[in-house]
Amino acid sequence: MKRTTASLLAVLLLAGACDSSGGGSSSSDVPGVTDTEITVGTHMPLTGPAAAGYSKIAPATKAYFDFVNAAGGINGRKITYKVKDDGYNPATTQQVVRELVLQDKVFAILNGLGTPTHSGVLDFLKTNKVPDLFVASGSRSWNQPDKYPGTFGFNPDYTVEGKILGTHVKDTYTGKKICFLGQDDDFGKDSLAGIEKVVGAVAAKQTYVTSNPNVGPQMGALKAAACEVVVLATVPGFTALSIGTAAKIGFKPQFVVSNVGSDPATVGKALGQAAPLLEGVVSANYLPLNTDDSSPWIQLFKKVNDQYNAGAEFDNNIVYGMSVGYLFVQSLQAAGKDLTRDGIIAAVQKNGFQGPGLVPLRFSDKDHSGYGGQQLTKVEGGKAVFIGQAYTTDDGDGAVQPYTGQAVTPPQNGIPTA
């Protein structure tokens, strides 16, 4: 009996030693976390219909992590970023995310890209208790803290963006016939919902699917409807297809384009010699523009790009990828040395993050969406420039309001601290 009691006591003491977090798991038994490494993963369209521009995001995030790792990492741990190609195919997304979680044992999924792709892995990640951080899409699906407590967005949600773009359209193109072309999923639906909250029902609307790179019928229908302003909720390749196809049929509306499909460098490359068609296109952004050399964030990201991303052509996709990396490092710092999955979710919900964004992040225990607004841009001389001021709003009936907060600058060494 004494031997049994002693053995039981030893087991209890060992269990107590393992549970150093006071009731939760400690870093010593958290998947993807060791004393020297944090392993995270993502799914990205490195190939396929959304690869144009988007394939540059994960390498930029990794470059920022390499920059941080070179300075010693976070609490002695270096970040390993596993990037898997899903080709923007939802079935492939499910396959690669299962590999990342079950085989690679990642700590978290970071910045998985795409509305149709990422929607299919929400339940799997929830079941496996994997933090699902800063999804690369503005779908409102990511903002369901009661249903998906570990999922957080990054982009302003598409309804927020639609309301801001819609306000510009309503104020600037009064009396014009407003129409819409959007992706046939929540991207398009949420964007249209935001636009119509402000301008009312559009005069004509069309959708596309990414598996069919022919938007001739859609642009023909919008031309036949005598549309004067066309709002596009399109990924970059389909922005180029839409604008190029319209030009071929002599259709010349004012194009207003979702941020996710408007990077001039990416769309211009897809248009080739027809790139001048982008002149005057209106969009919006919530991060510094890649062409703003006066921005200390752009100066930092260019330096990192040159040193750790093989000097890849610097565009807004790279700004986006590095901004995601910066926010993840902030989250790790806030979660503390005893890194756990519950701990990083709590840290993100606590928020208080300040970084390159033009407007605040909305994270809280009741709101898991990302940035809360945008500032309008216009293509002038082949590059996007900001016009007006930044605005914030919600995805409901709240007003679109000017945001007057002050921008912050990065730390001198380019790495956030706790």
C-alpha positions, 0 to 999 in steps of 0.5 A: 500500500505504501509503495502504491501511495508513493507512486500515486503521489509521484504521478500527481507531483509530475502532473502539477509540474507540467501544469505550470499555467495554473489550470491550462497547458504550458508551452512544454506540451503545446503543439508547434512550440518548443523552447527554441521554435514556434511553428505556424502554417498557412494555405496560400494560392501559390498557383491557380486563379488567385496566384497573381499578387497573392503568391507574394504574401506568404514569402513576405510574411516569412521574410519578416519572421526571418528578420525577427529570427535574426535578432533572436526571435521571440522569447528565445524562440524562432518562428518557422512558417510552413506555407502550403499551396492550395491553388485557391481550391477549397478541396485542396485547402482542406487537405493541406490544412489537415496536413499542417495540423495533424502531421506538421503539428503547427501551433496556429494557422496564420493568414490562410487566404480566401473566402471560399477556401478558408470557409471549409476549414473553420470547423476542423480548426475549431475541433482541433483547438488550433488558433486561426489567426488573421484570415486573409479575407474580409468575409464576415464569417471570421467574426463569429466569436461564439461559434469560432472562438479561435478565428480572427480576421485581418482585412476590413470586412467586405461589408465595411469596405462596401459601405465606404466605397458606396459612400464615395460613389454616392457622394461623387457620382450622384445621378449615375447608374451604379452597377456591380460585378462580384465573386460568386461567394461571400466576398461578392455577397458581403461587398454588395450588401455594404454597397447597397446599404448606402446607395440602395439597389444597384441598377444591374449586378453580375457574378463570376466564378474563378474557374471560368476566366471569361467575363465577356457575358458579364461585361456585355450585360453591364454595358447593355444596362448602360452602367456608368459606375461599376463596382468590382469585388474581384481578385486581381486576375479578375480585376484585370479581366474585367477592365480589359474585357470592358475596353475591348467592347468599348465599355468605359465606366468608372471602375471602383474596385475592392482593395483585395483586387486593386494593387496597381502593380499586380493588376497592371502586370496582368493587363500588360500593354493595357495597363494604362486602363487603370488610370483613374480607378478608385479603390481603398486601403488600410495599410501604407501604400508601397510607393510612399517612400516617406512612410517609416513602415515602407522604409522598414518593409523595403529594408526587410524585403531587400535583406530577407525576400531576395529583393522581390518586386515591392508591391502592396502584397508585400506590405500586406504580408509583412504587416501580418507578420508584424501583428503576429509578432505583437501577438506572441509578445503579448501572449508571454513566454509561457506560450499556449494556444489559449494564451495567444487567443486571449492576447489577440482579444485584449488587442491594444495593438498599434502598427502600420494600419491607418485605422484601428483593429477591432479585436475584442472578446465580442469582435473578431473582425480585423481592421475597422475601415479604409482610406480611398485611393485613386490610380494616378500616373500608374500608381495608387495615391490616397485621396480624402481621409480614412473612414471607419464603420461597422457591418451593420447600419452604423454611420461611415465616419471620418477617422482622425487618429494619429499614425504610429511609427515602428520601433527603431529596430523594427520589432515590436516589444511586449 
